[in-house]
Amino acid sequence: MTPIDSLRIDDNRLWQSLMALAQIGATPKGGVCRIALTDEDKAGRDQVVQWFRDAGLQVRVDEVGNVFGRRPGTDPQARAVATGSHIDTQPTGGKFDGNYGVLAGLEVVRTLNSHGIQTVAPLEVAFWMNEEGTRFTPVMMGSGAFAGIFGADHIRSQQDGAGLTVGEELARIGYLGDVACGDVPGGAFAAYFEAHIEQGPVLEAYDKPIGIVSGALGQQWYDVTVTGMDAHAGPTPMNLRHDAMLAAARMVDAVNRIALDQAPHGRGTVGHLQVLPNSRNVIPGQVKFSVDFRNLSQTGLDAMDAAMRTEFARLAGQCQCQVEITQVVRFAPCIFHPGCVASVRGAADSLGYAHMEVVSGAGHDAVYVHSVAPTAMIFVPCKDGISHNEIEDAKSEHLAAGCNVLLHAMLAHAGVA
């Protein structure tokens, strides 16, 4: 048997699996369109489930379509050490977002099988239903139901734009399981690790192959409506206007300033804006826009919220308009389990990989799983920090490094028989 310290995954096998899965829903620009609960998602699920079974994993499907593959351990009383991510994509998604975490988990199992290594605790590889939230909302739907954030009935009743429900589509594609959400044989996961491309530029900028993820930014999203008065662009003097667009423009700038005041972890984005009546010679009477605030602390998010409300009210008055703010999404900041984070750091150190501590600016399934199991994440670089894009790319050696770290972090918790 190969000594555990020298155990490494098969780089080529991991890469080939990623490329094979990427052919299901492949797009002309080299990306992937495999939206949750579509025929393409079914084909992707079928392929991964087949790979699970080929690797000797016992497959179960829960009542919202989360899929788990279990490798038994030698101790029937031990709780499982788990890993996973998602295989659904954005409409113009890439090959690695989510898919890497699932297939890295599969590669861990394949490596242990190849070397005849048995763990004390069971191992599980999961892929979570509808992480992206493209077709059905909310995002991170399957892991949220697993963690008890959402009820299973509520999730199954959610509709897409055509009025089709999650439950109907799960049944149609054959993934409406009968296992209760959160029901894990032997009890809750002893630990959960998720490997993922960074989806940002930091690791590449610092030339580090491994990111030790200490936590994830909390998120608060808002819908904002600024109301003024439509008026003719010619006859209406500047000082008598109720220009909703002018007020909104100043508010967009304020969002940026508020985030900068919360450096280094403050983020502020206006990503959607709708102008009414949207005519070039009419002063806009109403503007609707989104605000996305993120921070690593709830105190920071609360400060951003308060600053926004104060500043938006001032700017609306300045432009003789009214403003209405509605919060539509709230994710609390997440600090991952110190013991699991230490295991990731220890694995990277023992393997000799350069690494740095990072925080996740995006939401991941690990953020919800963290509420029911000790959790950590492993990041690897992606080219130019680009993700949610058909040109998303990553180096094979970085993907292998992250998978090796995953392997050894999981073994540190599962034990070798």
C-alpha positions in Angstrom: 0.0 0.0 0.0 1.2 3.5 -0.9 2.4 5.5 2.2 -0.3 8.0 3.0 2.1 11.0 3.1 3.1 10.3 -0.5 -0.4 9.7 -1.8 -1.4 11.8 -4.8 -4.5 11.9 -7.1 -4.3 11.1 -10.8 -4.0 14.6 -12.5 -5.0 13.3 -15.9 -8.0 11.3 -14.7 -9.4 14.4 -12.9 -8.9 16.5 -16.0 -10.4 14.0 -18.4 -13.5 13.7 -16.2 -13.9 17.5 -16.2 -13.6 17.6 -19.9 -16.1 14.7 -20.4 -18.7 16.3 -18.2 -18.2 19.6 -20.0 -19.4 18.0 -23.2 -22.9 17.7 -21.8 -24.4 21.0 -22.5 -21.3 22.3 -24.3 -21.6 25.7 -25.9 -19.9 27.0 -29.1 -17.5 29.2 -27.2 -16.2 26.3 -25.1 -18.4 26.8 -22.1 -21.4 24.8 -20.6 -25.1 25.5 -20.5 -26.6 22.9 -18.1 -29.3 24.7 -16.2 -30.9 23.0 -13.2 -33.5 20.3 -13.9 -33.3 20.6 -17.7 -32.7 17.7 -20.0 -29.0 18.7 -20.0 -28.9 18.6 -16.2 -30.5 15.1 -16.3 -27.8 13.9 -18.7 -25.1 15.4 -16.5 -26.6 13.9 -13.3 -26.9 10.5 -15.0 -23.2 10.6 -16.0 -22.0 11.6 -12.5 -24.2 9.0 -10.9 -22.8 6.3 -13.2 -19.3 7.4 -12.3 -20.2 7.2 -8.6 -21.5 3.7 -9.0 -18.5 2.7 -11.1 -16.3 3.8 -8.1 -18.3 1.6 -5.7 -20.3 4.4 -4.1 -23.7 3.8 -2.7 -26.0 6.4 -4.2 -29.0 8.0 -2.6 -31.2 11.0 -3.7 -33.1 13.2 -1.3 -36.5 14.8 -1.6 -35.2 17.9 -3.3 -32.9 16.2 -5.8 -29.6 16.4 -3.9 -27.4 13.4 -4.8 -25.0 11.6 -2.4 -22.4 8.9 -3.1 -21.2 7.0 0.0 -18.0 5.0 0.5 -18.4 3.0 3.7 -15.7 3.1 6.4 -14.5 0.4 8.8 -16.4 1.9 11.8 -20.1 1.6 11.3 -20.7 4.1 14.1 -18.6 6.9 12.6 -20.1 9.9 11.0 -19.2 10.6 7.4 -16.6 13.1 6.1 -18.1 14.7 3.1 -17.2 16.8 0.1 -19.0 18.1 -3.0 -20.4 21.1 -4.9 -22.8 21.4 -7.8 -23.0 20.5 -11.5 -25.7 22.9 -12.7 -24.4 26.0 -14.6 -25.2 29.4 -15.7 -26.7 29.8 -19.2 -23.2 30.9 -20.4 -21.2 29.0 -17.7 -17.8 27.4 -17.6 -16.4 23.9 -17.2 -15.1 24.3 -13.6 -17.6 26.3 -11.5 -19.1 23.7 -9.1 -18.1 20.8 -11.4 -14.6 20.8 -10.1 -15.7 20.3 -6.5 -17.9 17.3 -7.4 -15.3 15.6 -9.6 -12.5 16.4 -7.1 -14.5 14.5 -4.5 -14.9 11.6 -7.0 -11.2 11.6 -7.7 -10.5 11.4 -4.0 -12.5 8.2 -3.9 -11.0 6.8 -7.1 -7.5 7.5 -5.7 -8.3 5.6 -2.5 -9.7 2.8 -4.5 -6.7 2.6 -6.8 -4.3 2.3 -3.8 -6.5 0.0 -1.7 -6.9 2.4 1.1 -9.8 2.1 3.5 -10.9 4.9 5.8 -12.3 4.5 9.3 -15.1 7.0 8.8 -17.3 6.8 5.7 -16.7 9.3 2.9 -19.5 11.0 1.0 -19.5 13.0 -2.3 -22.5 15.2 -2.9 -23.8 17.3 -5.7 -26.4 19.8 -4.6 -29.5 20.8 -6.6 -29.8 24.2 -8.2 -26.9 26.1 -6.7 -26.9 28.7 -9.4 -30.5 29.8 -9.1 -30.7 30.6 -12.8 -34.0 28.9 -13.5 -35.5 28.6 -10.0 -34.9 30.8 -7.0 -33.6 31.0 -4.4 -29.9 30.3 -5.2 -28.1 27.4 -3.4 -31.5 25.8 -3.2 -30.6 22.1 -2.5 -28.0 22.8 0.2 -30.3 25.3 1.8 -33.0 22.7 2.1 -30.5 20.1 3.4 -29.5 22.6 6.1 -33.1 23.3 7.0 -33.0 26.9 5.8 -35.8 26.1 3.4 -38.6 23.6 3.7 -38.7 20.8 1.2 -42.3 21.5 0.3 -41.5 25.2 -0.2 -38.6 24.3 -2.5 -40.6 21.8 -4.6 -43.3 24.4 -5.1 -41.0 27.0 -6.6 -41.8 27.8 -10.3 -39.7 28.8 -13.3 -40.8 31.5 -15.8 -43.0 28.9 -17.6 -44.8 28.0 -14.4 -43.2 24.6 -14.0 -42.4 23.6 -10.5 -39.2 22.2 -9.0 -41.1 19.1 -7.9 -42.6 18.5 -11.3 -39.2 18.8 -13.0 -37.5 16.6 -10.5 -40.0 13.9 -11.1 -39.8 14.4 -14.9 -36.0 13.9 -15.0 -36.1 11.0 -12.4 -34.4 12.8 -9.5 -37.3 13.3 -7.0 -35.8 11.1 -4.2 -37.4 9.7 -1.1 -34.7 10.5 1.4 -35.6 13.3 3.8 -33.5 16.5 3.6 -30.7 16.4 6.0 -31.0 12.7 6.7 -27.5 11.3 6.6 -26.8 7.7 7.6 -25.1 7.6 11.0 -25.9 11.3 11.7 -24.8 14.7 10.5 -21.5 15.0 8.6 -18.4 15.0 10.9 -16.8 17.5 8.4 -17.5 18.9 5.0 -14.9 20.3 2.5 -15.7 22.0 -0.7 -13.1 22.6 -3.4 -13.8 25.4 -5.9 -12.2 27.7 -8.4 -11.8 31.1 -6.7 -14.0 33.0 -9.2 -11.8 36.0 -8.6 -8.3 37.3 -9.4 -6.5 37.2 -6.0 -4.8 33.8 -6.1 -3.6 34.4 -9.6 -2.3 37.9 -8.8 -0.3 36.6 -5.8 0.8 33.4 -7.7 -0.6 31.0 -5.1 -2.1 27.7 -6.2 -4.1 27.2 -3.0 -6.5 29.5 -1.2 -7.3 28.7 2.5 -10.8 30.0 2.7 -11.5 31.3 6.2 -15.1 32.4 5.5 -17.6 33.9 3.1 -18.9 37.4 2.9 -22.4 38.1 4.1 -24.7 39.5 1.5 -27.7 41.9 1.6 -29.5 42.7 -1.6 -32.0 45.5 -2.1 -34.5 46.7 -4.7 -34.5 50.5 -4.8 -37.2 52.7 -6.5 -36.6 56.4 -7.0 -39.7 58.4 -8.0 -39.6 61.9 -9.5 -41.7 63.3 -12.3 -41.7 62.7 -16.1 -41.2 66.0 -17.9 -40.1 67.3 -21.3 -36.4 67.6 -21.6 -36.5 71.0 -23.4 -39.0 73.3 -21.7 -38.2 72.2 -18.1 -35.5 74.3 -16.4 -32.8 72.4 -14.5 -33.7 73.8 -11.1 -37.4 72.8 -11.5 -36.8 69.2 -12.4 -37.7 66.1 -10.3 -35.1 64.0 -12.1 -35.2 60.4 -10.9 -32.2 59.5 -13.0 -30.0 62.2 -11.5 -30.9 61.0 -8.0 -30.2 57.4 -9.0 -26.9 58.2 -10.5 -25.8 59.9 -7.3 -27.0 56.9 -5.4 -25.0 54.5 -7.5 -21.9 56.6 -6.7 -22.8 56.5 -3.1 -23.0 52.7 -3.1 -19.4 52.6 -4.4 -18.2 55.1 -1.7 -20.0 53.2 1.1 -18.2 49.9 0.1 -14.8 51.6 -0.1 -15.4 52.9 3.4 -15.6 49.3 4.5 -12.3 48.1 3.0 -10.9 45.5 2.7 -14.0 43.3 2.8 -16.8 45.7 1.8 -18.4 45.2 -1.6 -21.0 47.4 -3.2 -22.6 46.7 -6.6 -25.4 48.2 -8.7 -25.9 45.5 -11.4 -29.4 46.2 -12.7 -31.1 49.5 -13.6 -34.5 50.2 -15.2 -35.4 53.7 -16.4 -38.9 54.9 -17.0 -40.2 56.0 -19.5 -36.7 55.4 -21.1 -37.0 58.0 -23.8 -34.1 60.3 -24.8 -36.1 63.5 -24.6 -38.0 62.8 -21.4 -36.7 63.5 -17.9 -37.0 60.1 -16.2 -39.8 60.0 -13.7 -38.9 56.7 -12.1 -35.7 54.6 -11.8 -35.5 51.1 -10.3 -32.2 49.6 -9.5 -30.5 46.8 -7.4 -28.0 47.1 -4.7 -25.7 44.2 -3.6 -23.8 44.8 -0.4 -21.3 42.3 1.0 -19.0 42.2 4.0 -17.3 39.7 6.2 -19.0 41.0 9.4 -22.6 41.7 10.2 -21.5 44.9 11.9 -20.0 46.0 8.6 -23.2 45.1 6.7 -25.3 46.9 9.3 -23.1 50.0 8.9 -23.4 49.8 5.1 -27.2 49.5 5.3 -27.5 52.5 7.6 -25.2 54.6 5.5 -27.2 53.7 2.4 -30.5 54.7 3.9 -29.2 58.0 5.2 -27.4 58.9 2.0 -30.2 57.8 -0.3 -32.7 59.9 1.6 -30.4 63.0 1.4 -29.8 62.5 -2.3 -33.5 62.0 -3.1 -34.4 65.2 -1.3 -31.6 67.0 -3.1 -33.1 66.0 -6.4 -36.8 66.6 -5.3 -37.6 62.9 -5.5 -38.7 60.1 -3.2 -36.9 56.8 -2.6 -38.1 53.4 -1.5 -35.7 50.7 -0.3 -36.8 47.0 0.0 -34.4 44.3 1.2 -34.8 41.1 -0.9 -31.9 38.8 0.1 -29.9 38.3 3.3 -27.1 35.9 3.8 -25.2 36.2 7.1 -21.4 36.3 7.0 -19.9 32.9 7.4 -16.7 32.0 9.4 -15.7 28.4 8.6 -14.8 25.9 11.3 -11.3 26.5 12.6 -10.4 22.8 12.8 -11.4 22.2 9.2 -9.6 25.3 8.0 -6.5 24.1 9.9 -6.8 20.7 8.2 -6.8 22.4 4.8 -3.8 24.6 5.8 -2.0 21.5 7.2 -2.5 19.6 4.0 -1.2 22.4 1.9 1.8 22.8 4.1 2.6 19.0 4.1 2.2 18.8 0.3 4.5 21.9 -0.2 2.0 24.1 -2.0 2.2 27.8 -1.6 -1.0 29.2 -0.2 -2.7 32.2 1.3 -5.7 32.9 3.4 -8.7 34.3 1.4 -12.4 34.9 2.0 -15.1 34.0 -0.5 -16.9 36.9 -2.0 -19.5 34.6 -3.7 -22.1 32.3 -2.1 -21.4 28.6 -2.2 -23.2 25.5 -1.0 -20.6 25.3 1.9 -22.1 28.5 3.3 -25.4 26.6 4.1 -23.7 23.2 5.0 -21.6 25.2 7.5 -24.7 25.7 9.6 -25.1 21.9 10.2 -21.5 20.5 9.9 -17.9 21.7 10.5 -17.0 23.1 7.1 -14.1 24.6 5.1 -13.3 25.4 1.5 -10.3 25.1 -0.8 -9.8 27.6 -3.6 -7.7 27.2 -6.7 -7.0 30.0 -9.2 -9.0 30.6 -12.4 -7.6 32.4 -15.4 -7.9 36.2 -15.1 -10.4 35.6 -12.2 -13.1 35.0 -14.8 -16.1 32.8 -13.9 -19.8 32.6 -14.9 -18.5 32.9 -18.4 -17.9 30.5 -21.3 -14.2 31.3 -21.3 -13.7 30.3 -17.6 -10.4 28.4 -17.4 -8.1 26.8 -14.9 -4.7 25.1 -15.0 -4.6 21.3 -14.7 -1.8 21.5 -12.1 -3.8 23.9 -9.9 -6.8 21.7 -10.0 -4.7 18.7 -9.1 -3.1 20.7 -6.2 -6.5 21.6 -4.8 -7.7 18.0 -5.1 -4.5 16.7 -3.3 -5.2 19.1 -0.5 -8.8 17.9 -0.4 -7.7 14.3 -0.3 -5.4 14.9 2.7 -7.7 17.2 4.6 -10.5 14.5 4.3 -8.1 11.8 5.4 -7.1 13.8 8.4 -10.7 13.7 9.6 -11.7 10.3 8.3 -8.7 8.3 9.5 -7.0 5.4 7.7 -7.8 1.9 8.8 
